[in-house]
Amino acid sequence: MLTTTQSLIQSVKKNIRCLDVYQAQYEMKSNPALLVDVREPIEHQKQAPKGAINIPRGMLEFILPQKAPDLDSAIYLHCAMGGRAVLAAEQLHRIGYKNITVIDAPVASVCDVFNN
């Protein structure tokens, strides 16, 4: 039986650290962290939170180790609605990253908070 994308995301989300945008911003002000937008470049160009770097989900495992070689680095992920960020977080845990957080909010909310 095929698992729906939404079911997969909900299942994975149970094992991923997720925060709302306000809590994520608060933590990032207190501790150095990397904010990663896992959307496609065209999406990032249209709307992006201040300070975010764009690494599309399909390239994350190849590019992130160059940007954050320390597996204990604090990394906050976001996407358009949260699904891609959750799946990206799972993949980063698989390759050894230990301090991954998903910002569980639509990109418009992330931009509103981080750009003000």
Secondary structure, DSSP 8 states (H G I E B T S, - for coil): ----HHHHHHHHHTTSEEE-HHHHHHHHHHS--EEEE-S-HHHHHHS--TT-EE--GGGHHHHHHHH--STT--EEEE-SSSHHHHHHHHHHHHTT---EEEE-S-HHHHHHHHT-
